[in-house]
C-alpha cells in the first residue's frame, strides 16, 4: 500500500525541513486538550521509531518520480525531542521507508530501491546513529521483501514483511533476519502464513508463556494470524481472526498488557467517507485476546464525522483519493494506558479511550485541511505523528486515563 502513495507525493508542494511552533498551513480543528508543540516540515512522512529516550527517528520517502535529484528529499530525520531540534538527516531517496530502533546507536530501515543502498534492492539497511549528526549506512541486505520490518523483543532477530495480499497459499510470510553482527546481517529463516503474506507485523511479549506475534494483510476477509513466537525462528499458529467487514487488514497491534488487539482497515479499494461517522470501511476494530486462541470482537470505531474532506472516495480516482482518503492507518497504544492513537490520512489523528473496550470514546483529536497523517507514536511523554503533507508533529495531550 505504501508504494501506491508514491504517486501522491508528486502532487504535493515541497517544504524545507524546519521546526515551527504551530501549524504552518491548513485550518486547525482540534479538541481542547490537544496542544501542538512542534512541527518539522517536509513531504512524504512515513514511519516513526523511538530510542526510549530523547531521540525520535522519522522517515521520509520521495516516491518514484525524479528520485534523488533533490538532496534534501527522502531519507531519515533524527530529532532530539528534549531540545525539539532536528539534529541529523540521512539523505536516502526511495520508497516504502520503514524504521525501527535496535539498540543505542543503531537503527534499521526497510525500503524499496533506495538510492543510498542499491545492493539491497528491496530490503533493509543498518544505520549507525551513534553520532546523530552524522548517520551512516554500515550494511545492506536484500531480503526480497521491502514493506515493513519489526524486531522481535529480547532477540537479535527481525521479521521482514513483504506487504503482500491474501489469496496465494504459496505466499511466504516474513523473512527472519539475524542482526547479531549488524555489519553482516543474514536471513536465517522464512515462514509461511498459509493464506497470505504479512502487510505489517507486531509483537506482544508480556510473559515467558505469552509471547505473541500478529500478521495482518488480507483483502476481503479481514484475516489476522496470531502466532506463538516463543521460538521466534518457528512461529506457531495460535489463533486467527477472520472479519469480512474489514476490507483490508493493514495492521494488528496489542495494548500494553496484551489483552486488547487493534486492527485497522486500510480500505483503499472501496468508497469510504469522513462525514457520517458510520462508514463501514476504514474503521479500527478491537478484539479481546485474553485467550489468543479465541479472540472476541468487542467494538469498532469509524473515521470521525465532519472531518477530513468531503464526500466519499475511491482509490481508482486519484483526485477523489487525495481529497478524502479517510481511513485508519497508523496505530499506537499508549504504553501506560488503554488509549490508542490512530492516524486517518485526510482526517488527521484521534486518540481513543478503550477503558471500556465495548464502548470506545474519542478522547482527543487534531485535524487540518492539508493533512495526510500516516503514522503515530507515543514518545517522550508526547504523541508524535508523521504526515505525508506536513512532516513530523508533536502533541501534548491532557486528561488521558
N, C-alpha and C positions, 0 to 999 in steps of 0.2 A: 504494500500500500504506500510505503514511503516513496517508492520510485515514481508513482503517479503524481506525487506532489511536485516533482521537479518541474513539470510544465508550468505550474503556477508561479514559480519564482521569477520567470522571465517577465511576468506582468507587473511585478512589484517594483516600487521605487527603491533605489539603493540608499541606505543610511550609513553614515560613518559611525563605527563603534565608539560610543561615548556614553557617559553617565549623565542622567538628567534627574532632577528631584521629583518630577511629576511627568504625567503622560505628555509625550511630545506632539501627538496628533490624535484626533479622534475624540468625540464626545464621550464622557465617562458616565456610566451607570453602575453604581455600587451600593452595597449595604453599608450602614453607618459604622459598623465595627471593623471595616477594612481601611487601611491606610497604605498607599503605595509609598515605599521608602526609597526605591531606586529603580532605574531603568537603564539598561545597556543596549543601545540601539544598533541593530543590524537586521538584515532579512535572511530568511532561511533557517531560523532557530528550530532545532530538533530536540535532542535529549539532554538530560542533566544527570550529574553524579556529584556526590559529596565525599569528602575525606573524613567526615565525622568531626572535623574541627572547624577551621575557618575558610577552607578553600572549596570553591564551587567550580565544577567543570561543565561548561556548556558548549554543545556542538552546533555547528552551522554548516548547512550544505548549500552548494551553489547551483544545484540542478545539473542539466546536461548541456545547455547552450553556452558557447564561448567559455568553456570551463578553463580556469587557470589564467585567464587574461587579466583579471583584476587581482593584484597581490594582496588586497585587503579582504577578499571574498572567499569564504569557505574555510572551515578548519575548527580549531579548538580554542575557546576563550577560557582563561583561568582568572577567576575573580576572588579577591580577598574580601570575604563578607564582613570581616571585622573593620576594615578600613573603607568598605564599599568602593573598591577600586579594582579595575581590571589591571592585573599585574603581568599577564603574559598572553601571547597568542601564537599558535602554531598554524601557519597557513598550509592548508591541505585541501585543495579543491576536489570536490567529489560529491557523492550522493549517499543516502542512507546512513549518515553519520550517527553511530550509537557510541556511548561512552560508559565505562564502569571504572570505579576505583578498586585497586587491588591491594595496595599497601602504601605506606607513606613513601612518596616519591615515585610511584608507578601507577599508571592508568593504562587501559586498553581501549582501543576504538575498533569498531567494525564499520564497513563501508562497501560501496560498490565502485570499484575502479577509481580510487583516489590517486591523484597525480603524484603525491609525495611517497606512495608505496606501490609502485607499479608492479613489482614482483609478486605481490599478494593477490593481484586480480580482484576477485570478490572474496574478501576475507577479513583479516584483522591485523592491527599493528600495535606494538607495545611502545609506550611513550614515557621516557624519563622526565619527571616533573620535579625532581629534587630542587632544581633552581627554576622556580615557576616563571621567571622572566625569560628563560631560555629553554623551553621544552624541546626535546629532540627524540626522533624515532630511533629505537635501538634494535628492533627486529620486525619482520613481517611474516605472515603465514597465510597461505592460500588454503582455505578450508572448503572452497567450492560453495560456500554459503555466505550471505552478506547482509542479513537483515538485523538480527538482534542477538546480543550476547549477554550472558548472565553468569557471574561467578557462583560456584557452589560454596556457601559459607563454611569456613573452617577447613577448606582444602585448597589445593593449588590447581583446581580444575575449573574450566569454563565450558558452559553449554553454549553452542553457537547455532542459532536457528536460521533456517533459510527463508522464513516468511512465506512458505508455500500454502497451498489450499487443500481442502479435502477432496476425496474422490479417487485418488490413486493408491491402492493398497500397497504398492511397492515404494511409495514415497518414504524416504528416510527422515527420521526426526533429526535431533541435534547431532552435530559433530562435537565430540568431547575432547577438549584441548588441555594438556598439562603445561602450565607455565612455571613449573618449579625453577627452571632456568629461563628467565624471560628473554635471554639473548638467543635461546634455541627452543622455542615452544614447539610442541608437536601434537598432532591428532593421535589420541590413544584409543579411541573407541567411537563407534556410531551406534545409534539405537533406533529401531523402528517405532513409530507411533500407531501402526496398524491401519489407520484410516486417513492420516493427514500428516503433513509436515507442520511444525510449530511456527506460528507467526511471531509470537512472543512467549517467553518463558519466565517464570519466577519461582522462588523457593520460600518455604516457611519451616525453619528449624527451631522448634520450641522445646524439645526434649530429646533424649537419646533414642527413645522409642517412638518419636513423632517427627520424622524428617520427610517433609513433603515437597514435591515439585509439581508445577502446573504448566500444562502445554495447551495453548489456545490457538485457533487458526482455521476454524471450519466455516464454510459458507453454506447457509441454508439450514444447517442443523443446530447451530449454536454449541457445537461439541467442545468440551474441555476435558482433557485427560488429567487425572490426579495420580501422581506417582509416589511410591515409596523410594526415596533416594538414600536410604541408609547405606547401600552400596552404590555410590554415585556413578560407577562405571557400568552399572547394570540396573537402571531404574526399572522397578516392577509396577505394573498397573494395579492400583488400589481401587479406584472408582472412576466414574466418568459422569459428566453432565451432558445431557442432550436436550436442547431447548430450541425448537423450530421457530419460536418468536424472536430469537436472536439471529439477525440476518448474517452477521459475520463476527464470530467471537475473536476479538482482537487481542485482549489481554486479560489475564486472571491473576488477581493479587490478593493475598490474605492479610488480615489485620494483624496487630502486634502480638496477639496471643494465639493466632492461628485457628480461630473458631469461625470467622466470617470470611467469605470469599466474594470479592467484587469482580464481575465480568462485564467489560464494556463492549458495546455493539458498534463497531465501526461500519455503519450501514451506508457505505459509499455508493452502492449499486442500485439503490431504490430511493424513492422520494421520501423526504423527511422534512420536518418543519421546526421553526423556532417560535411559533406563535401560540399554539394551543396548550402546550404543556402536557399533551396527551398522545403525542405521536407514538405509534407502536414500534418504530425503528429508531436506532441510535440511542437507546436507553442504556442505563447501567443497572445490572441485576445483582442481587445479593442472596447468597446461599449460606446456610448453617452447615459447616463442615466439621462439627464436633466429632462426628463419625465420618471420616472421609470416604468410607465405602458406601455411605448412604447420604449424599448431600440433600438438603432440604431447602427448597425455594422459600425465601421469606418475603421478598418485595422487589420492586424495581422503581426507577426514577427516570422521568423523561427530561429531555432538554428543556430548559426553563422557558416559560411562556413570556412572550413580549420582548425577548432579547435576541440579538444575533441575526439581523437581516429580516427580510420579509418573504412571505410566500413559502413554497416548497422548493426542493432542489433535487436534481438528479445528476449523477456524475457524468452521464452521457453528454450533457451540455455544459461546457466549461464555464460559460458566463453564469449559469444558474448555480453551478457548484461553488464558484467563488463568492457569489452574493449571499448565499445562505447554505453553507455546509455545516449543519447544526447537529453534531453527533458526539458521543463520548469517545475520547481518545486517550489522553493521559490520565493515569490513576496512581495516587499515592496516599497510603494511610498515614495519619499522624502516628509517630512512634510511641505515644503515651496514651492516646485516647481513641475512641471509636468515631473519629471524624476522618472522612476521606475527601481528598481534593481531586477534582475532575476538571479536565480541560475539554471544551466543547467546540474547538475551532472558532466558528464565527459567533459563538455565544459566550466567549470568554471563559472564565473559570468559576466553579462553585465549590463550596465546602459543605458536605452533608453530614448531619448528625445521625449516627446509627446506634445510639444507645438503646433504642428500641428498633431492632432490625426489621420488624414488621411494619414500621411506620417511619421511614426516613424523613428528615426535615432539612431544609436548606438553612444552614447556619451563617453563611457568608457568601458574597459573590462580588465579582469585578468584571465589567464588560465595557468595551469601547466599540465604536462603529468601524474601526480599522483592524480589529483583532483577527488573528488566525492562531489561536492558542493551542499549542501542540502537546506539551508535557508539563508535569508538576512534580515538585519535590520539596519535602519539609527539610530545611537545612538551617542550622544555627539559630533556631528559635523563630524563623520566618518561613512563610510559604513562598517558594520561587516557582515561576513558570518560564518556559522557553517558547517564544511566539514566532511564527514564520514571518510576520509582518513587523513586529515590534521589538524582537530580541528578548533578552533575559530581563525579568522583572521580579522584584522582591516586595512582599506584602506583610505587614504586621496585622494580625487578626486578634481581636479581643473577644473574650467571653466563651471560648470553646471549653467544653466539659468532657 
